[in-house]
């Protein structure tokens, strides 16, 4: 039994010592735009919650969201052909229920 545990432990150590190479993944422009749109929507939802809890002012929320929108839509080359995705998501993210 001790030998089995030792072999199991040794196997785990050997396997964990093998270097794992991460595969670099590239996204196309539409996928990149979807990622940025998701970031905007998520930030908008969080800011709405913070606004409701009194943790941020509406002015702070709008300034930060406008900054994100400007960066992702106007200063990120991957999104130039998919600006409507960012526009639609931004409009939805700015509405707090």
C-alpha positions as MATLAB code, in Angstrom:
seq = 'XXXXXXXXXXXXXXXXXXXXXXXXXXXXXXXXXXXXXXXXXXXXXXXXXXXXXXXXXXXXXXXXXXXXXXXXXXXXXXXXXXXXXXXXXXXXXXXXX';
ca = [
       0.000    0.000    0.000;
       2.842    2.375    0.851;
       4.520    1.531   -2.448;
       1.311    2.370   -4.346;
       1.020    5.736   -2.618;
       4.675    6.436   -3.355;
       4.222    5.596   -7.052;
       1.119    7.762   -7.208;
       2.929   10.666   -5.556;
       5.944   10.254   -7.814;
       3.691   10.168  -10.891;
       1.943   13.362   -9.800;
       5.284   15.096   -9.296;
       6.617   14.007  -12.684;
       3.435   15.038  -14.504;
       3.316   18.423  -12.780;
       6.953   19.043  -13.716;
       6.225   18.714  -17.444;
       6.010   22.227  -18.876;
       2.686   23.111  -20.395;
       2.753   25.427  -23.350;
      -0.253   27.667  -23.672;
      -1.627   27.973  -27.155;
      -1.770   31.554  -28.302;
      -5.251   32.303  -29.508;
      -6.027   35.092  -31.927;
      -9.505   36.488  -32.312;
     -10.855   37.982  -35.494;
     -12.158   41.563  -35.538;
     -15.780   40.577  -34.923;
     -14.868   38.395  -31.943;
     -12.675   41.168  -30.551;
     -15.558   43.634  -30.935;
     -17.870   41.227  -29.117;
     -15.340   41.008  -26.281;
     -15.214   44.795  -25.958;
     -19.009   45.008  -26.136;
     -19.240   42.480  -23.308;
     -16.778   44.510  -21.270;
     -18.881   47.641  -21.776;
     -22.107   45.827  -20.860;
     -20.560   44.278  -17.759;
     -19.110   47.585  -16.599;
     -22.461   49.268  -17.208;
     -24.290   46.688  -15.110;
     -21.799   47.021  -12.267;
     -21.945   50.811  -12.376;
     -25.759   50.704  -12.244;
     -25.553   48.550   -9.133;
     -22.974   50.896   -7.569;
     -25.138   53.884   -8.468;
     -28.172   52.302   -6.792;
     -26.081   51.632   -3.676;
     -24.735   55.194   -3.644;
     -21.125   54.122   -4.209;
     -20.648   56.279   -7.319;
     -22.289   59.365   -8.721;
     -24.084   59.376  -12.047;
     -21.456   61.801  -13.343;
     -18.626   59.374  -12.453;
     -20.494   56.517  -14.097;
     -21.106   58.479  -17.286;
     -17.515   59.722  -17.499;
     -16.053   56.253  -17.112;
     -18.503   54.672  -19.533;
     -17.865   57.400  -22.135;
     -14.143   56.836  -21.767;
     -14.520   53.079  -22.312;
     -16.790   53.691  -25.276;
     -14.306   56.094  -26.860;
     -11.377   53.733  -26.394;
     -13.135   50.623  -27.632;
     -14.941   52.234  -30.553;
     -12.640   54.987  -31.763;
      -9.142   54.019  -30.667;
      -9.163   50.256  -31.170;
      -8.454   49.288  -34.795;
     -10.170   45.875  -34.540;
     -13.583   47.441  -33.959;
     -13.715   49.821  -36.924;
     -15.937   47.517  -39.000;
     -18.179   46.483  -36.104;
     -18.964   49.803  -34.457;
     -22.699   49.093  -34.451;
     -22.153   46.247  -31.974;
     -20.390   48.624  -29.591;
     -22.995   51.378  -30.161;
     -25.930   49.099  -29.377;
     -24.266   47.609  -26.323;
     -23.237   51.014  -25.008;
     -26.795   52.314  -25.333;
     -28.086   49.321  -23.368;
     -25.354   49.627  -20.734;
     -26.218   53.271  -20.043;
     -29.791   52.464  -18.977;
     -30.145   51.709  -15.296;
     -33.452   50.184  -14.223;
];
